[in-house]
Amino acid sequence: MSDSWNKRTKLVHGGTKRSQWGEVSEAIFLTQGFVYDSAEAAAARFESAGPDEYIYARYGNPTVAMFEERIAGLEGAEDAFATASGMAAVSGALISMLKAGDHVVAARALFGSCLYVLEEVLTRYGVKVSFVDGTDLEQWRAAIRDDTQLVFFETIANPTLNVVNLPEVAKLAHAKGARVVVDNVFATPVFSRAIEQGADVVVYSATKHIDGQGRALGGVILGSTDYIRKTVEPYMKHTGGSMSPFTAWVMLKGLETMDLRVRAQAATATALAEALQGHEKLARVLYPGHESHAQYDLAQEIMGAGGTVVSLDLAGGQEAAFRFLNALEIVVISNNLGDAKSIATHPATTTHQRLPDDQKQALGITPGLIRLSLGIEDTQDLIADVLAALEAA
Ligand SMILES: *Cc1c(COP(=O)(O)O)cnc(C)c1O
């Protein structure tokens, strides 16, 4: 892969390694292990494996390596480690770096499982965690201490789509010697510029836009070669959260079309947000890519786009939200996002059900809130579907 290639070229050709057969589509090396030419060769490889030398699929595999190289090239990261799911990536990125006594500062508006890892798992092993309102730079400034090891946040938070000022939070963290770990799913790998904006580590759930077709769970941790090979790889390969070769192949194929899909999805999200402005059934339309969003300028600075998700707050509360969901004909009710199919979610009763009411309120997860992940269907069909369902609500 050439560094001078533009992103769309990297997404199609980056990381490709061909076998002696010269196949066009990437090969799936569905093998757990590898045969050595001699006993001496086995011993040498265990002592020090070169870049194209494999030992065991939990440690690495050629199809997985193609995926890692392709996504690292896109993100502008030195290296990557592919994982079995997005949560294997989040937990691996954090746990591999932390030890008892370390301090972490995290934004409170997080994906539920990320909150569990920070609140329930890390604290059990003696890591201290402080939570802040991720949109408030003063809270970050007050919470990051000399002994803070890392900060963690989602650049765009689920489901209310608040934007964290990544460059400014990174400056505050780096001033105290803390590392910046970003869960960048909602920004998407297409719009992300997280590394140039100061992130040390970027994590994705590949289940979302990277697969983008609802087929497989996966994740990836991106960062410096030193961090990936000396910190992440030993932890992941010995604890078992590695990506399977078959999943890596699905994700490689997903990357080929990701730019086209995500740009189409974001264009539809923008058109939908515009079409819904001032709608009588809606208390709020939340989309960082629309001028009505309180952080529109920041979203433009950080991503140059608003992403593929629009959240709607129905004035009629949960009953209206349920009537809306049940009236949708194209958009399906589910809880993935970034998929080719448009998906609607009611966070208060599904993804965020576990949160106590006061926390739901603090995070803006109201009874009428719907998270809409726009797919690649026809834009006008989707707008008509949403408008008709709003009528029924
Ligand atoms: C989905 C998601 C995850 C977890 O990913 P899985 O692939 O489901 O394990 C983590 N963070 C965010 C922001 C997500 O949307």
PDBQT file of the ligand as one rigid body, heavy atoms in Angstrom, charges set to zero:
ROOT
HETATM    1  C1  LIG A 401     -21.658  -1.147  19.290  1.00  0.00    +0.000 C 
HETATM    2  C2  LIG A 401     -20.726  -0.320  20.059  1.00  0.00    +0.000 A 
HETATM    3  C3  LIG A 401     -19.735  -0.910  20.872  1.00  0.00    +0.000 A 
HETATM    4  C4  LIG A 401     -19.605  -2.396  21.053  1.00  0.00    +0.000 C 
HETATM    5  O1  LIG A 401     -19.381  -3.087  19.868  1.00  0.00    +0.000 OA
HETATM    6  P1  LIG A 401     -19.735  -4.643  19.667  1.00  0.00    +0.000 P 
HETATM    7  O2  LIG A 401     -19.189  -4.955  18.326  1.00  0.00    +0.000 OA
HETATM    8  O3  LIG A 401     -21.223  -4.762  19.769  1.00  0.00    +0.000 OA
HETATM    9  O4  LIG A 401     -19.058  -5.394  20.774  1.00  0.00    +0.000 OA
HETATM   10  C5  LIG A 401     -18.892  -0.060  21.560  1.00  0.00    +0.000 A 
HETATM   11  N1  LIG A 401     -18.991   1.285  21.463  1.00  0.00    +0.000 NA
HETATM   12  C6  LIG A 401     -19.924   1.875  20.686  1.00  0.00    +0.000 A 
HETATM   13  C7  LIG A 401     -19.980   3.360  20.612  1.00  0.00    +0.000 C 
HETATM   14  C8  LIG A 401     -20.814   1.103  19.955  1.00  0.00    +0.000 A 
HETATM   15  O5  LIG A 401     -21.748   1.699  19.195  1.00  0.00    +0.000 OA
ENDROOT
TORSDOF 0
